[in-house]
Amino acid sequence: MNFLQTALAFIVCLGSLIIFHELGHYLVARWCGVKVLRFSVGMGKVVWSRRFGPDQTEWAVSALPLGGYVKMLDAREADLGDLPPEDLKREFTRQNVWKRIAIVAAGPAANFLIAIVLFAGLYMHGVEEPTSKISVRANEVATAAAVPTAAWSAGLRSGDVVTAVNEQPVAVWSELRWNLIQSAIDKTEARIAVERTGQGRFTFVLPAAVLATLDLEGDVPGKLGVGVARPAPVVQEVVAGGPAARAGLLKGDLLLSVDGTPVADGIAFIDIIRAAAGKTVQVAVRRAGQELVLPMVPLAEQAKTGKGTVTVGKISAYVAQLPDMISVPSSPLAAVGKAVARVWDTCTMTVKMIGKMITGEVSLKNVTGPITIADYAGQTARMGAASYLSFIAFISISLGVMNLLPIPVLDGGHLLYYSLEVLTGRSVPERFGEIAQRLGMGLLLTLMLLAVFNDVARLL
């Protein structure tokens, strides 16, 4: 069932974004008076098509689902000697350079516009997400001699409510995470303003030297020792007949430690129990003001993960783990402003990441392909509509940025040609364009192979 849901979520996400991208090209081409011969979702051999509209445009679905195209009347692709003069006027290369720039740029622009619409709708509705109250891990590993985390060394403590990062207001966890990632990409310090219950307001600094060394793949705040604040690990339910019930664990017990290791929250307790399948563990709890130690043996069960099937421990008890949540709806005008800012920030961050991958400052492991996108599409779809729509918006921005890269065969490559034409007053030589196309195809194929390799490596 999960596979089908993931496949459907992936198809809806990528398919809709391809359609919107190509519609951008199509609509602006029509607006500029260019005749459109085919609108295809997918590449390669046409498997289904219908003709309609004033120009009898062929609307098609093609065999390879990754991509799409709009085929216009173009003298470079066919002999147009028999065409009537009124159709020749609508040929693509006969349009002035500014019209050609508008047509090519319309695809990425459509991706950015869709992202703005999605984010604005989410901001107007209000998205429930964790607050900016944090938990701070003291050490890198759970031993007394471990190295302190960057957050702990900076002075941050569990229970702090982050109000700003580098003077940018923060109200929810996603904003905090976003600002930390941006500081890590820019290799600048992160000045974190917090409110501490009963003590007032403070500002702590995560040094640029620390942020510059972070691997940007995965949980960036977690690598600094920062996590979402979660409630105290209180037992909410105990299943009769399970290991917890047999050991004497009761609803309302506050979990203190396991084998002497303090338990910060429900997630930490679950992680410890999962790693102790079939082993006797000593669980310390507080009940009615008294501390008790309950020995129990977690059952060994098989669980599926992204890396296959693993053995995990379970005690048949439920522990409080949901963080404090907040939903703040915005007015339409404010929502659009926030959406535009979000899209701009995402674009600049993506471009910086690409630049750092080119210079070797960021690992090429961050290049992801269709398998990873499909996995995240399925995960966010299961999390709810808001998460899924946010994911679609993010992928739409990524597609827009990638298409604007100055690589021949991509929109950005064509825009580079037309920019040179604006500067020099003449078009790029045809022979040069052919060679550049081949090089561009080779580079694009290399990137695709790298992305698929990274996807497979993550699975293994």
N, C-alpha and C positions, 0 to 999 in steps of 0.2 A: 504493500500500500504506500509506504514511504517513497519507494522508487517511482511509482506512478505519479504521486504528488510532486516529487522533485522534477520529473520530466515535464509535467504540465506547467509547473511554475516557471521553468526555464524557457519553454516554448512561448508562453504568454509574455514573459519579460523581453526576451530577445526579439521575438516576432513583432511585437507592438513597436519596439524602438526602431527596428529596421523599416517598418512601414512609415512611421512618422519622419524618419530621416529622408527616405526617398520621396515622400509627399512634399517635403520642403523643396527638393530639386524640381519636382514636377510642377508644383503650383507657381513657383517663380519663373520657370521656363515658359509656362503658358502665359503668365502675366507679361513676359518680355516678348511674346509673339513667336516663340520657337515651337516647331511642330514636334510632338512627342510620339514616337513610334511604339515603344513598349515600356510598361511599368512592371518590373519583376521583383517578387519576393523570393529570394534564393538565387543561386548562381548555377551556371551550367545548362544542361538540357531542360527545356520547358516540358513540364509534365501535365500542365493544365493551363488553358487560356481562354479568354473571351474578349471580343472586340466591341467597344461601344464608345459613345461620345462623338462630338462633332468631327474629330479627326480619325475616328475609328481606331483609337489607341488600343493596343493589345495589352490586356491586364493578365499577368501570368504568375504561376507558381513554378519555380524551377527546382531541380533535383537536390542541389547542395544548399542546406538551410542556413549556412553561416554567411549572411550578407544579402545584397539586393542591388538593383541598378535601375536607372532610368535611361533608356536609349532614345536619343534625339536624332532628328534629321541632321546628318553630319557628312560633309563631303569627303572627310578622311576615311570613311568606312564603306562608301559605296559610290558608284558612278551615278551622278545626278543629271546627266546630259539630257535625258528625256523628260525631266520634270518641267511643269509649266512655271512661268516667271513668278506667279503669286506664291508658289511653294518654295521656290529658290530663295525668296526674301526671308523665309522662315527657317532657313538652314542655320545651324548653330555658329559655325565659324564666320558667317557673314554679319553677325551681331557685333556691335562695338564692344571694346574690352570691358567696360564697366558693367554691361549686361551679363557678359560671361562670368565676371567675378561674382555678381549677385546670384546667378544660378548655381554656381559651384559652392558658394558659401552658405546657401540656404539650407543644405542638409545638416551640417553641424549646428547652425543657428536653430533649426527645429529641435534638435536634441536638447540644447540649452533651454529653449522655451518650455518644452515639456517638463524639464526638471523644475523650472521656476513655478509652473502651474501646480505640480505635485506638492512641492514644499509649501507653497502658499496655502493650498488646501489643508494640508496637515497642520500648519501653524494656526489657521483660522479655527479648525476643529478643536485643536488642543490635543497633544499626544501625551498620554500618561507614561512617564518614565521616572527612573530613580532620581532623587534629589542629589545635590552636590555634597551631601554629608559623606565623609570618607572614613574608611578604616585604614590604619597604617600598620604594616608589618615591621616589627623591630629588626629582624635579622633576615639575611638571605636564605638561610636554612634554619630548621627548628633545633638549634643547639646553642648553648650558652656562649660558646666561643666563636659563633658565626660572625661574619662581617655585617655591620649595620646596613640597612637599606638606605638609599639616597634620601628618601622622604623622611625617615626617622632622623638621620644625621642633620637634615635641614631644620628640624624642629617640629614638623607636622606630627599630629597625634590622632589616634582614633577618636571619632566624635566631632572633629573639626568640621565646620560647614564652610566650604569654599565659596567666596562671594565674587572673586575676580582672579583672572590670570593675566599678568602684564597689562593691568588696568582695563581688560575686557570683561564686562560683567558676566558672571556665571550663575545659573540657577539650577541646572540639571547636570547629571553625570555626563551625557553626551557632549555638552559644551566644554566641560572640564577636560575630557579625554581629547577632544578636538584641539584645544589650545595647547595641551602638552605635546601632542604629535607635531603641531606646527613649530613649536620651540625646538623640538628634536631635529626636525628637517632643517630649520634655519641655523641650528647650532648656537642658539642664544639662550641666555638664562631665562628661567621662568619664575617670575615674582608672583607668589600665591598669597592672596589676601584671604584670611579666614576669620570666622567668628567662633570663639571657644566659650562654651556654656559657663557662665558665672565668672569669667575672667576678662572678657572684652574682645577687642579686635587686634589681630596681629598680621604681619606680613613676613613670609618665609621665602627663601630663595633657593631654588634648585640650580646649581651652577651649570654654566654652558658646557664646561668640560665633561660633566656627567652625561648631559643630554646628547652631546655629540657622539658618544660611544655606543649609544643604544642601537640595537637591531630593530628596525622599524616594522618587522614582520611580527604579527601577533599582538599580545596585550602590552602595549607601551606603558600605561600607568602601572600595571602589575610589575613590570621590570624595575620600576622606581620604588616599589613597595606600597603603592596606593591602590586601594580597592573600594568598591561600593560598600558603605556602612550597612550592616545587616543587624537585625535584632538579636538580643541575647539568645543563646541556644537552649530554648525551653522546649521540652517534649510536648507535642500537641496531641499525639495519639500513639497508643501502643496496641499492636495487633495481637490478639489472644493466641497463645500457643507458639509464638515466635521466640527467637533467642532473647530479645529484650524483655518480653513478658516473663520468661522462665528465670531470668536473672533478677527480676523484681523491679525493673524500671517502671515508673508510673507517669501518667499524664501530669504535667506541671513541674516535673523535676527540672532543675537547672543544671545543665551539663558543665562540668568544671574542667576536666582533663581526661586523657586516655593514656594509661601507662606513664603518667607524670607529665605528659605534654599538654600544656594549656590549650583549651578549646576556645577560639575567639568568637566563632559564630557557627550556625548550622552547616554552612558549606564546608568549613574546616573539619567539623566532626564527621560529615559524610565522607570526605576524602580519606580520613584516617581509617574509618571502618571499611571502606572499599578496598584498602590496601592490606587489610588484616584477615582475609578470608581463611577460615579454618583454624585461626590462632586464638588463644585465650587472651583477652585484653581486660585490663582493670579500668573501669569507667567510674570516675569520681563525680558525684552529683550533690547538689544542695537541695534538701527537702525539709520544709517547715523549720528553717534555721539550722538544721543539722547537716553535716557532711557525711556521706556514705560512699563506700567503694563497692561497686557491683561487678564481679567477674562475669564475662559473657564471651561466647564463641560465635562470631559472625558466620552465617551460612555461606558456603562457596556456591556462587551462581554464575552462569555464563551471560555475558552482555556484549551486544554488538557496538562497536565504535567505528570511527572513520578509518582505523587501521586494522580492522578485523574483529574477531571474537576474543575477549579477554575474560579472565576469572576475577570476580569482584565479591567483596563481602557485604552481606545484608543482615540486619537485625530485626527487620519488620517493625520499625517505629518511624514516626514522622516528627521532624524537628522544624521549628520556625526558621525561615530563611529569606522571606521576601523583604526587600528593603523598603524604606519610606518612599512613596511615589507621589508625584505631583503632575497636574495637568493645567497648563496656563494657555487658554485660547487668546489669539491676537485679533485685533480689528483688521478688516480687509487691507487697508493701506499699510499698516505695520507688518502684516503677514507677507505682502508682496515685497516690501523693503528687506525683510529678513531673508526671504527666499532668494532675492537677487544677490544679497551679500553671501549667502551660503553657497550659491552656485559659483560666484566669483572666487571665494576662498578655496573651494574644491578644485577649481580649474588651476589656480596658482600653485596649490599644493601638488597637484598631479604633474604639472610642468616641472616643478622643482625636483620631484622624485625622479622623473625621467632624466633630467639633467644630471642628477647625482649618480644614477645608474650608468650613464654614459661615461662619467669621469671616474667611476669605480668607487665612489664614496658610499654607495648603497648597493647591497647584493642584488644580483640578477634573479635571485630566488623570489623577489617580489613581483616578477612578471607572472601573471596568472592567465589561465586559458579557460576554455568552455567547461571543463570538468569542475573546476573550482567555482566558476560562476553558477553552474547548475546546482552545486551543493549548497551554496549560500542562498540561492533562490528558493530551494526547498526548505531550508532552515527558517528563513524569514517568513515564508508563507505559513509555516506551522506556528510561528510566533504571533501572527495576526496581521490584519490589513495594513495598519500603520507601518509596521516594520517592513512589510513587503513593498509598499509604495515608496518608502524611503530608499530601499535597495534599488528599485527600478530607477528612481531619480539619480542615484549615484552612478549606476551603470550608464545611464543616458549621458551624463556629464563626461564620463570616461570615454564613451564612444565619440562624443563631439570633439574632445581634445585629441584623441588618437587620429581622427580623420583630418585634423588640421596640421598634423606633423608634415614638414616639408619633404615628404617621400613621394616620388613619382608613383602613379597609380592611385594614390589617395587624393582626397580633395585638397589637402594642403600642398601637394606637389603641383597640381594645376594652378592653384592660387599663386604659387611661386613663379610659374611661367608667366602668368598674366601680370604680375607685379613687375617682372623684368620688361615686359612689353610696354607697360606704362612708363617706365624709366627710360627705355631706349627708343621707343617709338616704332619698334618692329617686333614681330613675333619670333619665338624661339625656333631655330632651324629644325626642320622635320627630322633630319638624321640624328641630331642631338637628342630630340625627344624620344626617338626609338631606343637609343642606347640607355637613356635614363629610365625608360619604362622597364627594360630588362633588369637593370640594377635594382630598381625599386621592387620588382616582383621577387628577386632573390632575397633582398633584405626582409621583405614582408614574410616570405616563406620561412626564413631563419627565425624570425620573431615568433611565428606560429609554432614551429617545432620546439623552441625554447619554452614557450608557454605550456605546451602539452607535456613536455618532459618534467617541468616543475609540478604540474598537476599530478602526474603519475608518481613522482617522488614523494609528494605529500601523502598519497594514498598508501604507499609502501612504508 
